[in-house]
């Protein structure tokens, strides 16, 4: 760290940076994520939690619900509010394609013939099965 209090250096451990930037909830989760190979720095998968990131590095982070592409714009000195953490990176994540919105009416409708048979369909099916005498 630098000699002046409150001034962050240009380089920082990646697990601390992910924690300070509020990308992951804790440093131990960040360490596990990095150790699993879900983080790339400048296109290279890393597994060392002590890897230093500096300003301008491109991070690709594979999370459960989405993949992030971030460029480091600064290093943090603490885990502050989101507005402060947002200044540590530039988000280059491509937008997700929007899912078509399904209305409740569309959800309630089903294809004819799918699902449980109706009473009429069940009787028709029973008519196709031979009884004990072998008659239909």
NORJO-V977621 format. One record per residue. RES is the residue in one letter. PSI is psi in degrees with one decimal (* if undefined). NEAR is the number of other ideal C-beta (glycine too) atoms within 12 Angstrom. D_CENTER is the distance of its C-alpha to the mean C-alpha in Angstrom with 2 decimals. Layout:
<<RES/PSI/NEAR/D_CENTER> <RES/PSI/NEAR/D_CENTER>>
This chain:
<<X/163.7/17/31.78> <X/165.5/13/34.30> <X/-30.4/7/37.64> <X/130.7/9/37.12> <X/141.8/9/35.19> <X/-7.2/12/32.27> <X/124.2/13/31.89> <X/150.1/27/28.89> <X/171.9/21/29.36> <X/-23.7/18/27.82> <X/146.9/21/26.19> <X/149.6/30/23.97> <X/141.1/26/22.25> <X/-34.5/38/18.60> <X/-38.4/30/17.68> <X/-40.6/32/19.70> <X/-43.9/42/18.32> <X/-35.6/41/14.64> <X/-47.4/30/16.15> <X/-33.5/33/18.53> <X/0.9/38/16.13> <X/33.2/26/14.07> <X/-42.4/40/10.79> <X/155.6/32/11.00> <X/-32.2/16/13.34> <X/165.0/17/16.08> <X/-34.1/23/17.65> <X/-36.6/16/17.82> <X/-40.4/23/14.09> <X/-42.0/34/13.87> <X/-41.5/26/16.72> <X/-39.1/19/15.30> <X/-43.6/31/12.09> <X/-44.1/34/14.60> <X/-26.7/20/17.01> <X/-6.4/19/14.75> <X/24.2/18/14.60> <X/6.5/27/10.95> <X/132.5/39/12.44> <X/137.6/25/14.95> <X/119.1/30/17.67> <X/40.1/20/19.69> <X/-4.3/12/18.57> <X/128.8/15/19.51> <X/133.7/20/17.42> <X/152.2/30/18.51> <X/-0.6/20/19.04> <X/122.9/18/21.34> <X/-17.8/28/20.16> <X/2.1/19/23.36> <X/132.2/28/22.53> <X/135.9/21/23.59> <X/147.2/41/21.77> <X/171.4/23/24.00> <X/131.6/23/24.07> <X/-11.6/18/23.13> <X/143.2/31/20.78> <X/123.3/25/17.80> <X/134.8/42/14.56> <X/117.1/26/11.76> <X/121.3/36/8.81> <X/107.4/21/6.43> <X/170.4/22/3.56> <X/-46.7/12/3.37> <X/-15.4/9/2.33> <X/166.0/15/2.94> <X/131.6/20/5.61> <X/144.3/29/7.99> <X/115.3/26/11.72> <X/150.2/33/13.95> <X/127.9/23/17.69> <X/124.9/34/19.31> <X/-9.0/25/22.00> <X/167.6/29/23.31> <X/146.2/32/23.24> <X/161.2/32/23.20> <X/-11.7/23/25.85> <X/167.0/19/24.21> <X/95.3/22/21.17> <X/-164.9/19/22.38> <X/165.9/12/21.30> <X/-40.2/14/18.44> <X/-34.7/9/21.15> <X/-40.1/18/22.28> <X/-31.9/26/18.94> <X/-23.2/19/18.10> <X/-11.6/22/21.20> <X/-12.9/34/19.91> <X/161.4/32/17.70> <X/128.3/20/17.64> <X/117.1/23/14.49> <X/16.4/17/14.94> <X/127.2/21/11.63> <X/147.9/11/13.02> <X/143.9/9/12.99> <X/141.7/10/11.41> <X/136.3/6/14.42> <X/140.0/6/15.52> <X/143.7/6/16.06> <X/136.2/7/19.73> <X/126.3/9/20.70> <X/124.8/10/22.54> <X/165.9/9/25.40> <X/-30.4/8/26.73> <X/-41.5/9/29.74> <X/-36.5/11/27.75> <X/-35.7/9/26.03> <X/-28.0/8/29.51> <X/145.0/12/31.09> <X/160.0/11/30.99> <X/140.8/7/32.52> <X/134.3/9/36.17> <X/-5.8/9/36.72> <X/153.9/10/33.28> <X/-162.3/10/32.96> <X/143.9/10/35.98> <X/150.1/14/39.37> <X/172.9/13/41.67> <X/-41.0/10/45.02> <X/-43.9/10/46.80> <X/-37.1/16/44.44> <X/-41.6/13/44.82> <X/-37.0/12/48.60> <X/-38.4/13/48.49> <X/-43.7/14/46.49> <X/-31.7/14/48.98> <X/-17.8/13/51.76> <X/-16.6/11/50.46> <X/129.2/13/50.60> <X/144.7/10/54.13> <X/-170.8/10/55.65> <X/-30.2/6/57.65> <X/-12.5/6/60.68> <X/3.5/7/58.71> <X/153.8/8/59.19> <X/*/11/56.53>>
